Amino acid sequence: DVDDDDAADGDDVSLEIAHASDGKIAESISAKQEPRDRLAGWGFALANVALDTTASALTKIHGKALSTWDVNALRFGSAALMLSVVSCTASFLGRGSSDSDRSSFRWAKLPSQDMEVWGICTLGVAFTTFLAPALLNYALFLISLPVFTALSSLGPLYALPLGWFFLKERVSSSALFGAFLATAGATTLGFYAK
């Protein structure tokens, strides 16, 4: 078990992904996490929060005439189009390349999985990238933007008990303290927002 405190400052981090049906380890990845990579991760996470908040504000201001399903169709339809263009471009660029160059485009190919795993992935996608954003878009037009942003950012709190229960991950004291602070902040915003 690796928690946040154990993985700090360049320690080896091991990720194990278990196959749901037979309990065998499907993949084990070990990587050395460099401080520069951790800093980049923080930067990308902060950029994600800024972009997500900006997108929520723009949707609330300019999307009042749209339904939650219209917003979802625009959001995920444009994402699917962009991903298709990137994937097709990578496949095209990798065709005439040598074997060593072609391996750098492996990320653009779908993984080889059995139907059960594809079914579980499809169910996860339906909940995570369709139903959850539909509910979020619906809530966006009913509550204030600060409260919406705070509540929608509490999703990782649910990962603590789920990771502990399903994946047998140890929950660190810093994760519990962060969960407490996030909940206190969202509660304060909820009570005092106009």
Buried (B, 14 or more C-beta within 10 A) or exposed (E): EBBEEEBEEEEEEEEEEBBEEEEEEEEEEEEEBEEEEBEEEEEEEEEEEEEEBEEBBEBBEEBEEBEBEEBBEEBBEEEEEEEEEEBEEBEEBBEEEEEEEEEEBEEBEEEEEEEEBEEEEEEEEEEEBEEEBBEBBBBBBEBBBBBBBBBBBEEEBEBBEEBEEEEEBEBBEEBEEBBEEBEEEBEEBBEEEE
